[in-house]
Amino acid sequence: MLTYLAARSMMLAGLAGDLYTVKASLKVPQAVSVSGSHTLRFKAQAVYLECPALGINHSMHLDIRALTYEQFRAVLARWLQPSEP
């Protein structure tokens, strides 16, 4: 299993490849989607998702050390789906 720092680096590189604006040198590294609709913040041992349009602003409750970037992207896509009323 990867360390959290290695997993975070892998996720940020993948997001940059998907054209997110990545700010890896911040105290809390973050990635902003191309449209600006959502932001991922990589805090110590947690990934926080902020998407005001969907009312999301909390931890994604996942262990990125156990995921590939493709798996992470799939989880993110599910989080960004609007819930049905």
N, C-alpha and C positions, 0 to 999 in steps of 0.2 A: 504494500500500500504506500502511496505517495505521502510525503509530509504535506501539511496544510499549505506551506509556502510554495512548494513545487506545484501542487494542484491549483492554487490561486494563479500562479504564473501561466500555467497551461490554459486555464479558463480565460484569462485576460488576453492571451495571444489568440485564442480562438475567436473571442469577441471582436478583437481588432481585425481579424481576417473576415469577419462578417460585417465590417464597416462601422462598428460601434466606435464612438470617441472614447478612447481608453486613457485614463489618467492614473498610471501605475505608480507614479512617484509621490502621490499624496499620502498623508498619514493614514487615511482610509481610502485605499484604491477604489476607483469607480469606473463604470462603463455606462455611457449614455447611448441609447438607441439612435439610429440614423434620423428618425422622425422626431426624436426628443420626447417621445411618449412615455418612456420608462427609463429608470436608472437602477443599476445594480451597484451596491456598495459592499465591498469585501472587508468586513470587520473581522476582528480576531475570532477565528473558528466559526464564523457565520456569514451567510450571504443575505443581505437585505434587498428587497425589491420594493421600489417606489413607482407606482403607476396611478397618478391622481384620477385619470379618467375611469378607472375601475375601482377606485377606493382602496387600493392596496398600498400598504406601507408597513411591512413587517418582515421578519425572517422567513426564508423559504423552507426552513426545517429540513435541510439535507446535508449530507456529508460529502463534500466535493472530492475528498480524497479517494472515495470509492467509485467515482464516476469518470467516464471518458467525456471529452468535450461534446460529442454527439449526444450522449445521454443527458448531459446538463442542458443542452439546447432544447431537447425534447421536453424536459421537465419545465423549462422556462416557457416554452410555447403553451403548455397546458395551463400554467399559472396565468398567462395573458389572455386566455379565452374568457369572454364575458360569461358570467353565470346566468343560467336561465331563471326567470322569475318564478 
